[in-house]
Amino acid sequence: MSEPSKVTATGDKVVGEVKKTLGDVGNAIGLDGDNLKSEGKKQKEEGDAEYKAKQTEQKGESVKEDVKSKIHKVGGLFSDKEEAKSKAAETKADGLDAASKV
């Protein structure tokens, strides 16, 4: 199977369903449609599986991007905290230096 694609998966689902229906019609009019029906069932199942695989892949990408975004936000919070601590230490040092000169 090639890389999952919703378009090809949907095509396989539709063609599979049509083949199943034609197999039923063939059986109804006295022809042997069992082979076509089973082939259609198999193709539809493959299409369903491919479609679900693509949905799962897309959901995984979405979750990955959400996690990256949250990590970036948290990282930003930590950098801001470190920057604030550094500025506070500088201010304290400046204050102590000014107080010692008085």
C-alpha positions as CSV (number, residue, x, y, z in Angstrom):
1,M,0.0,0.0,0.0
2,S,1.3,3.5,-0.8
3,E,1.2,6.4,1.6
4,P,-2.3,6.9,3.0
5,S,-4.4,9.4,1.1
6,K,-8.0,10.4,1.9
7,V,-8.7,10.8,-1.8
8,T,-7.5,7.4,-2.9
9,A,-9.0,5.9,0.2
10,T,-12.4,7.4,-0.6
11,G,-12.1,6.2,-4.2
12,D,-11.3,2.6,-3.0
13,K,-14.3,2.7,-0.7
14,V,-16.7,3.9,-3.4
15,V,-15.4,1.4,-6.0
16,G,-15.5,-1.4,-3.5
17,E,-19.1,-0.6,-2.6
18,V,-20.0,-0.5,-6.3
19,K,-18.4,-3.9,-6.9
20,K,-20.2,-5.3,-4.0
21,T,-23.5,-4.0,-5.3
22,L,-22.8,-5.3,-8.8
23,G,-22.0,-8.7,-7.3
24,D,-25.4,-8.7,-5.6
25,V,-27.1,-7.7,-8.8
26,G,-25.3,-10.4,-10.7
27,N,-26.4,-13.0,-8.1
28,A,-30.0,-11.6,-8.3
29,I,-30.2,-12.1,-12.1
30,G,-28.6,-15.5,-12.0
31,L,-25.0,-14.7,-12.7
32,D,-22.1,-15.6,-10.4
33,G,-21.4,-12.3,-8.7
34,D,-19.7,-13.7,-5.6
35,N,-16.2,-13.1,-6.9
36,L,-17.0,-9.5,-7.8
37,K,-18.8,-9.1,-4.4
38,S,-15.8,-10.4,-2.4
39,E,-13.4,-8.3,-4.4
40,G,-15.5,-5.2,-3.7
41,K,-15.7,-6.0,0.0
42,K,-11.9,-6.4,0.1
43,Q,-11.3,-3.1,-1.8
44,K,-13.8,-1.2,0.4
45,E,-12.1,-2.5,3.6
46,E,-8.7,-1.5,2.3
47,G,-10.1,2.0,1.5
48,D,-11.6,2.2,5.0
49,A,-8.3,1.2,6.6
50,E,-6.3,3.7,4.4
51,Y,-8.7,6.5,5.3
52,K,-8.4,5.8,9.0
53,A,-4.6,5.6,8.7
54,K,-4.5,9.1,7.1
55,Q,-6.9,10.5,9.8
56,T,-4.6,9.1,12.5
57,E,-1.5,10.5,10.8
58,Q,-3.1,14.0,10.6
59,K,-4.2,13.8,14.2
60,G,-0.7,12.8,15.2
61,E,0.7,15.8,13.3
62,S,-1.8,18.1,15.0
63,V,-0.9,16.8,18.5
64,K,2.8,17.1,17.7
65,E,2.3,20.8,16.7
66,D,0.3,21.4,19.9
67,V,3.0,19.9,22.1
68,K,5.7,21.9,20.3
69,S,3.7,25.1,20.9
70,K,3.2,24.3,24.6
71,I,6.9,23.5,25.0
72,H,7.8,26.8,23.4
73,K,5.4,28.7,25.7
74,V,6.8,26.9,28.8
75,G,10.3,27.6,27.6
76,G,9.4,31.2,27.2
77,L,8.1,31.4,30.7
78,F,11.3,29.9,32.1
79,S,13.4,32.4,30.1
80,D,11.3,35.3,31.3
81,K,11.7,34.0,34.9
82,E,15.5,33.8,34.5
83,E,15.6,37.2,33.0
84,A,13.5,38.6,35.9
85,K,15.8,36.9,38.4
86,S,18.8,38.4,36.7
87,K,17.4,41.9,36.7
88,A,16.3,41.6,40.3
89,A,19.9,40.5,41.3
90,E,21.3,43.5,39.3
91,T,18.9,45.9,41.0
92,K,19.7,44.4,44.4
93,A,23.5,44.7,43.7
94,D,23.0,48.3,42.6
95,G,21.0,49.1,45.7
96,L,23.6,47.5,48.0
97,D,26.4,49.3,46.1
98,A,24.5,52.7,46.5
99,A,23.8,52.0,50.2
100,S,27.4,51.2,50.9
101,K,28.5,54.6,49.4
102,V,26.2,56.5,51.8
